[in-house]
Amino acid sequence: MMLHIHFRCPCCHGSQYRTSHFDVSAQNPFGAKCIFCKSPMVTLDNITTQNRAVQISGQISR
C-alpha cells in the first residue's frame, strides 16, 4: 500500500517542498516547507478548509 500526500503552499501556491525533522511542529506535522518562499506547506484537504474560511469572512465583511 502506498500513501501519497499532496502538499500546496498557501502563499505562492507552489507544490515543491523539502522536509526536515527540525521543521516538525503542531501546525506542520510533516515538516514540509516550500522551496520557493519557505512557508509551511499544507495538505490539500486543509486548503479547502482555508478557502471556505476566507470566503465566509469575505461575505461577512460586505
MODELLER restraints for C-alpha pairs under 7 A, 6 or more apart:
rsr = mdl.restraints
at = mdl.atoms
rsr.add(forms.Gaussian(group=physical.xy_distance, feature=features.Distance(at['CA:6:A'], at['CA:43:A']), mean=5.81, stdev=0.5))
rsr.add(forms.Gaussian(group=physical.xy_distance, feature=features.Distance(at['CA:6:A'], at['CA:44:A']), mean=6.24, stdev=0.5))
rsr.add(forms.Gaussian(group=physical.xy_distance, feature=features.Distance(at['CA:7:A'], at['CA:15:A']), mean=5.98, stdev=0.5))
rsr.add(forms.Gaussian(group=physical.xy_distance, feature=features.Distance(at['CA:7:A'], at['CA:41:A']), mean=5.85, stdev=0.5))
rsr.add(forms.Gaussian(group=physical.xy_distance, feature=features.Distance(at['CA:7:A'], at['CA:42:A']), mean=5.42, stdev=0.5))
rsr.add(forms.Gaussian(group=physical.xy_distance, feature=features.Distance(at['CA:7:A'], at['CA:43:A']), mean=4.51, stdev=0.5))
rsr.add(forms.Gaussian(group=physical.xy_distance, feature=features.Distance(at['CA:7:A'], at['CA:44:A']), mean=6.08, stdev=0.5))
rsr.add(forms.Gaussian(group=physical.xy_distance, feature=features.Distance(at['CA:8:A'], at['CA:14:A']), mean=5.83, stdev=0.5))
rsr.add(forms.Gaussian(group=physical.xy_distance, feature=features.Distance(at['CA:8:A'], at['CA:15:A']), mean=4.82, stdev=0.5))
rsr.add(forms.Gaussian(group=physical.xy_distance, feature=features.Distance(at['CA:8:A'], at['CA:41:A']), mean=5.66, stdev=0.5))
rsr.add(forms.Gaussian(group=physical.xy_distance, feature=features.Distance(at['CA:8:A'], at['CA:42:A']), mean=5.60, stdev=0.5))
rsr.add(forms.Gaussian(group=physical.xy_distance, feature=features.Distance(at['CA:8:A'], at['CA:43:A']), mean=6.20, stdev=0.5))
rsr.add(forms.Gaussian(group=physical.xy_distance, feature=features.Distance(at['CA:8:A'], at['CA:44:A']), mean=6.50, stdev=0.5))
rsr.add(forms.Gaussian(group=physical.xy_distance, feature=features.Distance(at['CA:9:A'], at['CA:15:A']), mean=6.28, stdev=0.5))
rsr.add(forms.Gaussian(group=physical.xy_distance, feature=features.Distance(at['CA:9:A'], at['CA:34:A']), mean=6.19, stdev=0.5))
rsr.add(forms.Gaussian(group=physical.xy_distance, feature=features.Distance(at['CA:9:A'], at['CA:39:A']), mean=6.79, stdev=0.5))
rsr.add(forms.Gaussian(group=physical.xy_distance, feature=features.Distance(at['CA:9:A'], at['CA:40:A']), mean=6.99, stdev=0.5))
rsr.add(forms.Gaussian(group=physical.xy_distance, feature=features.Distance(at['CA:9:A'], at['CA:41:A']), mean=4.82, stdev=0.5))
rsr.add(forms.Gaussian(group=physical.xy_distance, feature=features.Distance(at['CA:9:A'], at['CA:42:A']), mean=6.28, stdev=0.5))
rsr.add(forms.Gaussian(group=physical.xy_distance, feature=features.Distance(at['CA:10:A'], at['CA:41:A']), mean=6.84, stdev=0.5))
rsr.add(forms.Gaussian(group=physical.xy_distance, feature=features.Distance(at['CA:10:A'], at['CA:42:A']), mean=6.91, stdev=0.5))
rsr.add(forms.Gaussian(group=physical.xy_distance, feature=features.Distance(at['CA:16:A'], at['CA:34:A']), mean=6.04, stdev=0.5))
rsr.add(forms.Gaussian(group=physical.xy_distance, feature=features.Distance(at['CA:16:A'], at['CA:35:A']), mean=6.10, stdev=0.5))
rsr.add(forms.Gaussian(group=physical.xy_distance, feature=features.Distance(at['CA:17:A'], at['CA:32:A']), mean=6.04, stdev=0.5))
rsr.add(forms.Gaussian(group=physical.xy_distance, feature=features.Distance(at['CA:17:A'], at['CA:33:A']), mean=5.26, stdev=0.5))
rsr.add(forms.Gaussian(group=physical.xy_distance, feature=features.Distance(at['CA:17:A'], at['CA:34:A']), mean=4.39, stdev=0.5))
rsr.add(forms.Gaussian(group=physical.xy_distance, feature=features.Distance(at['CA:17:A'], at['CA:35:A']), mean=5.05, stdev=0.5))
rsr.add(forms.Gaussian(group=physical.xy_distance, feature=features.Distance(at['CA:18:A'], at['CA:32:A']), mean=5.49, stdev=0.5))
rsr.add(forms.Gaussian(group=physical.xy_distance, feature=features.Distance(at['CA:18:A'], at['CA:33:A']), mean=5.53, stdev=0.5))
rsr.add(forms.Gaussian(group=physical.xy_distance, feature=features.Distance(at['CA:18:A'], at['CA:34:A']), mean=6.62, stdev=0.5))
rsr.add(forms.Gaussian(group=physical.xy_distance, feature=features.Distance(at['CA:18:A'], at['CA:35:A']), mean=6.41, stdev=0.5))
rsr.add(forms.Gaussian(group=physical.xy_distance, feature=features.Distance(at['CA:19:A'], at['CA:31:A']), mean=5.10, stdev=0.5))
rsr.add(forms.Gaussian(group=physical.xy_distance, feature=features.Distance(at['CA:19:A'], at['CA:32:A']), mean=4.31, stdev=0.5))
rsr.add(forms.Gaussian(group=physical.xy_distance, feature=features.Distance(at['CA:19:A'], at['CA:33:A']), mean=6.32, stdev=0.5))
rsr.add(forms.Gaussian(group=physical.xy_distance, feature=features.Distance(at['CA:20:A'], at['CA:31:A']), mean=5.31, stdev=0.5))
rsr.add(forms.Gaussian(group=physical.xy_distance, feature=features.Distance(at['CA:20:A'], at['CA:32:A']), mean=6.75, stdev=0.5))
rsr.add(forms.Gaussian(group=physical.xy_distance, feature=features.Distance(at['CA:21:A'], at['CA:31:A']), mean=5.94, stdev=0.5))
rsr.add(forms.Gaussian(group=physical.xy_distance, feature=features.Distance(at['CA:23:A'], at['CA:31:A']), mean=4.53, stdev=0.5))
rsr.add(forms.Gaussian(group=physical.xy_distance, feature=features.Distance(at['CA:24:A'], at['CA:30:A']), mean=5.91, stdev=0.5))
rsr.add(forms.Gaussian(group=physical.xy_distance, feature=features.Distance(at['CA:24:A'], at['CA:31:A']), mean=4.09, stdev=0.5))
rsr.add(forms.Gaussian(group=physical.xy_distance, feature=features.Distance(at['CA:28:A'], at['CA:40:A']), mean=6.41, stdev=0.5))
rsr.add(forms.Gaussian(group=physical.xy_distance, feature=features.Distance(at['CA:32:A'], at['CA:40:A']), mean=6.01, stdev=0.5))
rsr.add(forms.Gaussian(group=physical.xy_distance, feature=features.Distance(at['CA:32:A'], at['CA:41:A']), mean=5.54, stdev=0.5))
rsr.add(forms.Gaussian(group=physical.xy_distance, feature=features.Distance(at['CA:33:A'], at['CA:39:A']), mean=5.48, stdev=0.5))
rsr.add(forms.Gaussian(group=physical.xy_distance, feature=features.Distance(at['CA:33:A'], at['CA:40:A']), mean=4.46, stdev=0.5))
rsr.add(forms.Gaussian(group=physical.xy_distance, feature=features.Distance(at['CA:33:A'], at['CA:41:A']), mean=5.28, stdev=0.5))
rsr.add(forms.Gaussian(group=physical.xy_distance, feature=features.Distance(at['CA:34:A'], at['CA:40:A']), mean=6.32, stdev=0.5))
rsr.add(forms.Gaussian(group=physical.xy_distance, feature=features.Distance(at['CA:34:A'], at['CA:41:A']), mean=6.07, stdev=0.5))
